[in-house]
Amino acid sequence: MRFLIQLIGAGLLYALSFAPADAATGGEPVAVTQVDVAPCLAAAAADDMDKAATACAEVIDNEKTTKADLIKALIVRGALYARHNQVDHAIADDSRALLLDPGLADVFNARGELWLKKGDKPKAVQDFGAALRIDPNHEKAKANHKAMAREIERIGAQMAVAGKPSFNCGRARRAVERAICGNRELADLDREVFASNARAIREARNAAEAKALQREQVEFIARRNADFGRPGYDLKKAMQQRLQRLNGVDGY
């Protein structure tokens, strides 16, 4: 009899050990507490870095955060980092958001702009292109991609003529011309002088100014040819001074 009473008592204690969980909802399991993303969003909107650092971390680092709220928190924190020039942190948050949802055109564009800040143009172009594949009418991505396409084209053109002067080295006869052809830096300077002079003449206010600019260039070349090799003559310095003169004329 005593054993039976002890057994019943043990069973009652076992049952009571689950009572709080059931009692909380009248016999149903206790609901999991929802992670509140609102403080993170509010702090980011207010540009409050200190509050956002704590509030957003609580959301992002919580395993119970829903995927949708996690993406929201990552995006707003990434944008906040970007505004405060914390580029690497911003890229990290944007990248994580894109792993969760690869269809975010705005985030691809934002990350592309961050890559530009870091000087990584190939990655920037890749992200702008990804944004446009998702949304062909994304205005910012279109503008960014177009600008980068021009920049890459310009860089490619520069690389194609790098180390080449404005004249044909195969026909170089003068000592100064051979010196220019044999030195990459001097060759680039010669080409820049030639291009700047052509641009200055093209953008001259009138025919008289254009004629004067052309006369200056002819005189510079003649003086360069005559003075090269003489004691104290610095070809590189002379070319740099000519380029500076031209840049001052055409406003670049």
C-alpha positions as CSV (number, residue, x, y, z in Angstrom):
1,M,0.0,0.0,0.0
2,R,2.8,2.4,1.0
3,F,4.6,1.5,-2.3
4,L,1.5,2.3,-4.3
5,I,1.1,5.7,-2.6
6,Q,4.8,6.5,-3.3
7,L,4.4,5.5,-7.0
8,I,1.3,7.7,-7.4
9,G,3.1,10.6,-5.7
10,A,6.1,10.2,-8.1
11,G,3.8,10.1,-11.1
12,L,2.1,13.3,-9.9
13,L,5.4,15.1,-9.5
14,Y,6.5,14.0,-13.0
15,A,3.2,15.4,-14.4
16,L,3.5,18.6,-12.5
17,S,7.0,19.2,-13.9
18,F,5.3,19.9,-17.3
19,A,2.5,22.0,-15.9
20,P,4.0,25.5,-16.3
21,A,4.5,25.0,-20.0
22,D,1.0,23.8,-20.6
23,A,-0.6,26.3,-18.2
24,A,0.8,29.2,-20.0
25,T,-1.5,28.7,-23.0
26,G,-4.3,26.6,-21.5
27,G,-2.8,23.3,-22.4
28,E,-0.9,24.3,-25.6
29,P,2.9,24.6,-26.0
30,V,4.5,27.9,-25.1
31,A,5.0,30.2,-28.2
32,V,8.5,31.1,-29.1
33,T,9.3,34.8,-28.4
34,Q,9.4,36.8,-31.7
35,V,12.6,38.7,-32.3
36,D,11.8,42.4,-32.6
37,V,13.5,44.0,-35.6
38,A,11.9,47.4,-35.1
39,P,14.6,48.9,-32.8
40,C,17.2,48.1,-35.4
41,L,15.3,49.7,-38.2
42,A,14.5,52.8,-36.1
43,A,18.1,53.3,-35.0
44,A,19.4,52.9,-38.6
45,A,16.8,55.3,-39.9
46,A,17.9,57.8,-37.2
47,D,21.5,57.3,-38.2
48,D,22.3,56.4,-34.6
49,M,25.4,54.2,-35.0
50,D,25.7,53.3,-31.3
51,K,22.0,52.2,-30.9
52,A,22.0,50.4,-34.3
53,A,25.2,48.5,-33.4
54,T,23.4,46.9,-30.4
55,A,19.9,46.7,-31.7
56,C,20.8,45.2,-35.1
57,A,23.3,42.8,-33.7
58,E,20.6,41.4,-31.4
59,V,18.5,40.6,-34.4
60,I,21.3,39.4,-36.8
61,D,23.0,37.2,-34.2
62,N,19.8,35.6,-32.9
63,E,19.1,32.2,-34.3
64,K,15.4,32.7,-33.8
65,T,15.3,35.7,-36.2
66,T,13.1,35.0,-39.2
67,K,14.8,35.1,-42.6
68,A,12.8,38.2,-43.7
69,D,13.8,40.1,-40.6
70,L,17.4,39.0,-40.8
71,I,17.6,40.4,-44.4
72,K,16.0,43.7,-43.3
73,A,18.5,44.1,-40.5
74,L,21.4,43.3,-42.7
75,I,20.4,45.7,-45.4
76,V,19.7,48.7,-43.0
77,R,22.9,48.0,-41.1
78,G,24.9,47.7,-44.3
79,A,23.5,51.0,-45.5
80,L,24.4,52.6,-42.2
81,Y,27.9,51.3,-42.4
82,A,28.2,52.7,-45.9
83,R,27.0,56.2,-44.8
84,H,29.7,56.1,-42.1
85,N,32.3,55.0,-44.7
86,Q,32.8,51.6,-43.1
87,V,33.0,50.0,-46.5
88,D,34.2,46.5,-45.6
89,H,31.5,46.1,-42.9
90,A,28.9,47.3,-45.4
91,I,30.0,44.9,-48.1
92,A,29.9,42.0,-45.6
93,D,26.3,42.8,-44.6
94,D,25.2,43.3,-48.2
95,S,26.9,40.0,-49.2
96,R,25.2,38.1,-46.5
97,A,21.8,39.6,-47.4
98,L,22.4,38.6,-51.0
99,L,23.2,35.0,-50.0
100,L,19.9,34.9,-48.3
101,D,18.1,36.5,-51.2
102,P,19.9,36.8,-54.6
103,G,17.1,38.7,-56.1
104,L,17.8,42.1,-54.4
105,A,18.6,44.5,-57.2
106,D,19.0,47.5,-54.9
107,V,21.5,45.6,-52.7
108,F,23.6,44.5,-55.7
109,N,23.7,48.1,-56.9
110,A,24.6,49.3,-53.4
111,R,27.4,46.8,-53.1
112,G,28.7,47.7,-56.6
113,E,29.0,51.3,-55.4
114,L,30.9,50.1,-52.4
115,W,33.3,48.1,-54.6
116,L,33.9,51.3,-56.5
117,K,34.9,53.0,-53.3
118,K,37.5,50.3,-52.7
119,G,38.7,50.7,-56.3
120,D,37.6,47.2,-57.4
121,K,36.1,48.1,-60.8
122,P,35.6,44.6,-62.1
123,K,33.5,43.6,-59.1
124,A,31.6,46.9,-59.3
125,V,30.7,46.2,-62.9
126,Q,29.7,42.6,-62.0
127,D,27.3,43.8,-59.3
128,F,25.8,46.5,-61.5
129,G,25.2,43.9,-64.2
130,A,23.6,41.6,-61.7
131,A,21.2,44.4,-60.6
132,L,20.2,45.0,-64.2
133,R,19.6,41.3,-64.9
134,I,17.2,41.3,-62.0
135,D,15.6,44.7,-62.9
136,P,16.5,45.9,-66.4
137,N,14.8,49.3,-65.5
138,H,16.9,49.9,-62.4
139,E,17.9,53.5,-63.0
140,K,20.8,53.8,-60.6
141,A,22.3,50.5,-61.8
142,K,21.9,51.6,-65.5
143,A,23.7,54.8,-64.8
144,N,26.4,53.2,-62.8
145,H,26.9,50.4,-65.4
146,K,27.0,52.9,-68.3
147,A,29.6,55.0,-66.5
148,M,31.7,52.0,-65.7
149,A,31.5,50.8,-69.3
150,R,32.9,54.1,-70.4
151,E,35.6,54.0,-67.8
152,I,36.7,50.5,-68.7
153,E,36.7,51.5,-72.4
154,R,38.9,54.5,-71.6
155,I,41.3,52.4,-69.5
156,G,41.5,49.8,-72.3
157,A,42.3,52.5,-74.8
158,Q,45.0,53.9,-72.5
159,M,46.5,50.4,-72.1
160,A,46.5,49.9,-75.9
161,V,48.8,53.0,-76.4
162,A,50.7,52.8,-73.1
163,G,54.4,53.4,-73.7
164,K,53.8,54.7,-77.3
165,P,54.5,58.3,-78.3
166,S,52.6,60.4,-80.7
167,F,54.8,59.6,-83.6
168,N,56.0,56.4,-85.4
169,C,59.1,55.1,-83.7
170,G,59.9,53.1,-86.8
171,R,60.6,56.5,-88.5
172,A,62.5,58.1,-85.6
173,R,65.7,59.7,-86.8
174,R,66.5,62.4,-84.3
175,A,68.3,61.5,-81.1
176,V,65.5,63.1,-79.0
177,E,62.9,61.0,-80.8
178,R,64.9,57.8,-80.2
179,A,65.2,58.8,-76.5
180,I,61.5,59.2,-76.3
181,C,60.8,55.9,-78.0
182,G,63.2,54.1,-75.6
183,N,61.6,55.4,-72.4
184,R,58.1,54.5,-71.5
185,E,57.5,57.5,-69.3
186,L,58.8,60.0,-71.9
187,A,56.7,58.2,-74.6
188,D,53.5,58.6,-72.4
189,L,54.4,62.3,-71.8
190,D,54.9,62.9,-75.5
191,R,51.5,61.4,-76.3
192,E,49.8,63.4,-73.5
193,V,51.3,66.6,-74.8
194,F,50.2,65.8,-78.3
195,A,46.6,65.0,-77.2
196,S,46.3,68.0,-74.9
197,N,47.5,70.3,-77.7
198,A,45.0,68.9,-80.1
199,R,42.2,69.3,-77.6
200,A,43.2,72.8,-76.7
201,I,43.2,73.8,-80.4
202,R,39.8,72.1,-80.9
203,E,38.3,74.0,-78.0
204,A,39.9,77.4,-78.8
205,R,37.6,80.3,-78.6
206,N,38.5,81.5,-82.1
207,A,40.8,80.9,-85.1
208,A,43.4,83.3,-83.8
209,E,43.7,81.5,-80.5
210,A,43.9,78.1,-82.2
211,K,46.7,79.4,-84.5
212,A,48.6,80.8,-81.6
213,L,48.4,77.4,-79.8
214,Q,49.6,75.5,-82.8
215,R,52.5,78.0,-83.2
216,E,53.5,77.4,-79.5
217,Q,53.5,73.6,-80.1
218,V,55.7,74.0,-83.2
219,E,58.1,76.2,-81.3
220,F,58.2,73.7,-78.4
221,I,59.1,70.8,-80.7
222,A,61.8,72.9,-82.4
223,R,63.3,74.0,-79.1
224,R,63.1,70.4,-77.8
225,N,65.0,69.1,-80.9
226,A,67.7,71.8,-80.7
227,D,68.3,71.6,-76.9
228,F,68.2,67.9,-76.4
229,G,71.7,66.6,-75.4
230,R,73.0,70.0,-74.3
231,P,74.3,70.4,-70.7
232,G,71.5,71.2,-68.3
233,Y,68.6,70.3,-70.6
234,D,66.0,68.1,-68.9
235,L,63.7,66.6,-71.5
236,K,61.2,65.2,-69.0
237,K,60.9,68.5,-67.2
238,A,60.4,70.4,-70.5
239,M,57.6,68.0,-71.5
240,Q,56.0,68.3,-68.1
241,Q,56.1,72.1,-68.3
242,R,54.5,72.0,-71.8
243,L,51.8,69.7,-70.6
244,Q,51.1,71.9,-67.7
245,R,50.9,74.9,-70.0
246,L,48.4,73.1,-72.2
247,N,46.3,71.9,-69.4
248,G,46.1,75.5,-68.1
249,V,44.9,76.7,-71.5
250,D,42.2,74.1,-72.1
251,G,40.9,74.0,-68.5
252,Y,41.7,70.3,-67.7
